[in-house]
Amino acid sequence: MLATKTPLAARYLRKLDDINDQLCFNAFAAEVVAGQVTPMVMSEPEAFTTAAFPSNPHASRIHRRLAELPTFQADAMSQACANSLQVGSEHLQAYFDDVRKLGVGLLGGEVARRDDDEGDDERLQRQLKAWSGACPSEIFATAIYLRRRRNHLVHLHEAPASEMRNFLGAGATNLLRFWGKRPTELLGFDFAESALDRFRIEDGYAVMNLMRVCLRKVDVAVAAVLPVEGLARRAAAEVLNRDGKLRGAPPYVARKLRATLKMDYGSQVPREMAERIAAEVTSR
């Protein structure tokens, strides 16, 4: 049975989930603050935070009129979304690099990096093609878009770079059409939006959803090309590395490697293959 996942997916999805949880908390806190501040803005718009919140040790650091707080809050929420995109994109690219190395270790045929500007997403896409793997090109196009938008934020570009400008036309339309046919919640996210440094909270949620879906889809595609026997040999070696005493117990090694592949890769290793590999590795 072919592998249906890799253990790398769970590791990196946890990282993305943590980022999403922080984003959700920021949105929750913003609503709590808005509920308290909005009535005060209506009644005392010219009052300063220092006087309006005397028990808050941070009020004097802001020291702004209450009427300004809604704008500050919107900016803070936009920045929280931008931060989520930046950190999430770093994790996504790290996953692409790690899963490519996993495949190279089992399949070989490593493709060389084209240039310093090539992302790990683009390199993995070429690598997967070299392995005759299949994954919708729009999945990689989405990851590339998110990376380039992250670059726009990190490098403080005032206008979209040439690659992003080119994408905002047909590329954006293609992704809107692609994701529009899928159940992923985009909450009105617009790939054609040219204000790359501004986010609604819904945009932040959409970005995190896109990252997680892209990671899962790519993981399934890579897992499908991994050789089961190669995975079984890797698992057997890991079992022995954890407990060298098992060299005298090939049946136990066979059971452990089958359980490992089922849990980590979703693959059911034939009993005969597991026993053969266990006998080989324990006899060395």
RALINGI-V840501 format. One record per pair of residues at least 4 apart in sequence whose C-alpha atoms are under 8 Angstrom apart, sorted by the first residue. I is the first residue (numbers start at 0). J is the second residue. Records with the same first field share a line. If there is no record, write none. Layout:
I=J / J
This chain:
0=227 / 266 / 267 / 268
1=222 / 223 / 224 / 225 / 226 / 227 / 266 / 267
2=222 / 223 / 224 / 225 / 227 / 264 / 265 / 266
3=218 / 219 / 222 / 223 / 264 / 265 / 266
4=8 / 218 / 219 / 221 / 222 / 223 / 263 / 264 / 265
5=9 / 218 / 219 / 222 / 263 / 264 / 265
6=10 / 263 / 264
7=11 / 94 / 97 / 98
8=12 / 94 / 214 / 215 / 218
9=13
10=14
11=15 / 90 / 91 / 94
12=16 / 211 / 214
13=17
14=18 / 87 / 90
15=19 / 87 / 90 / 207 / 210 / 211
16=20
17=21
18=22 / 83 / 86 / 87
19=23 / 83 / 204 / 207
20=24
21=25
22=26 / 79 / 80 / 83 / 203 / 204
23=27
24=28
25=29 / 76 / 79
26=30 / 76 / 200
27=31
28=32
29=33 / 72 / 76
30=34
31=35
32=36
33=37 / 69
34=38
35=39
36=40 / 65 / 68
37=41
38=42
39=43 / 44 / 65
40=44 / 65 / 66
43=65
44=64 / 65 / 66
45=64 / 65 / 66
46=50 / 51 / 64 / 65
47=51 / 62 / 63 / 64 / 65
48=52 / 53 / 58 / 59 / 61 / 62 / 63 / 64 / 65
49=53 / 58 / 59 / 61 / 62 / 63
52=58
53=58
57=61
58=62
63=67 / 68
64=68
67=71
68=72
69=73
70=74
71=75
72=76
73=77
74=78
75=79
76=80 / 198 / 199 / 200
77=81 / 197 / 198 / 199 / 200
78=82 / 197 / 198
79=83
80=84 / 198 / 199 / 200 / 202 / 203
81=85 / 149 / 152 / 196 / 197 / 198 / 203
82=86
83=87 / 203 / 207
84=88 / 145 / 149 / 203 / 206 / 207
85=89 / 149 / 152 / 153
86=90
87=91 / 207 / 210
88=92 / 145 / 146 / 149 / 210
89=93
90=94
91=95 / 210 / 214
92=96 / 118 / 119 / 120
93=97 / 119
94=98 / 214
95=99 / 119 / 120 / 123
96=100 / 119 / 120 / 123
97=101
98=102 / 218 / 221
99=103 / 123 / 126
100=104
101=105
102=106 / 107 / 221 / 225
103=107 / 108 / 109
105=225 / 226 / 229 / 230
106=130 / 225 / 226
108=129 / 130
109=126
110=122 / 125 / 126 / 129
112=117 / 122
113=117
117=121 / 122
118=122 / 143
119=123
120=124 / 139 / 142 / 143
121=125 / 139 / 143
122=126
123=127
124=128 / 139
125=129
126=130
127=131 / 132 / 133 / 221
128=132 / 133
130=224
131=224
132=220 / 221 / 223 / 224
133=220
134=138 / 216 / 217 / 220
135=139
136=140
137=141 / 173 / 174 / 177
138=142 / 213 / 216 / 217
139=143 / 213
140=144 / 174
141=145 / 174 / 209 / 213
142=146 / 210 / 213
143=147
144=148 / 163
145=149 / 206
146=150
147=151 / 163
148=152 / 163 / 195
149=153
150=154
151=155 / 156 / 159 / 160 / 195 / 196
152=156 / 195 / 196
156=160
159=163 / 164 / 193 / 195
160=164
161=165
162=166
163=167
164=168
165=169 / 170
166=170 / 171
167=171 / 172 / 190 / 191 / 192 / 193
168=172 / 191
169=173
170=174
171=175 / 190 / 191
172=176 / 190 / 191
173=177
174=178 / 190
175=179 / 189 / 190
176=180
177=181
178=182 / 183
183=208 / 209 / 212
184=205 / 208
185=201 / 202 / 204 / 205 / 206 / 208 / 209
186=201 / 202 / 204 / 205
187=201 / 202
188=201 / 202 / 205
198=202 / 203
199=203
200=204
201=205
202=206
203=207
204=208
205=209
206=210
207=211
208=212
209=213
210=214
211=215
212=216
213=217
214=218
215=219
216=220
217=221
218=222
219=223
220=224
221=225
222=264
225=229 / 230
226=230
227=231 / 266 / 268
228=232 / 272
229=233
230=234 / 260
231=235 / 256 / 257 / 260 / 268 / 273 / 276
232=236 / 276
233=237
234=238 / 256 / 259 / 260
235=239 / 252 / 253 / 255 / 256 / 276 / 277 / 280
236=240 / 280
237=241
238=242 / 252 / 255 / 256
239=243 / 244 / 245 / 246 / 252
244=248
245=249 / 251 / 252 / 281
246=280 / 281 / 282
247=281
248=252 / 281
249=253 / 274 / 277 / 278 / 281
250=254 / 274 / 277
251=255
252=256 / 277
253=257 / 270 / 273 / 274 / 276 / 277
254=258 / 273
255=259
256=260 / 273
257=261 / 267 / 268 / 270 / 273
258=262
259=263 / 264
260=264 / 265 / 266 / 267 / 268
261=265 / 266 / 267 / 268
262=266
268=272 / 273
269=273
270=274
271=275
272=276
273=277
274=278
275=279
276=280
277=281
278=282
279=283
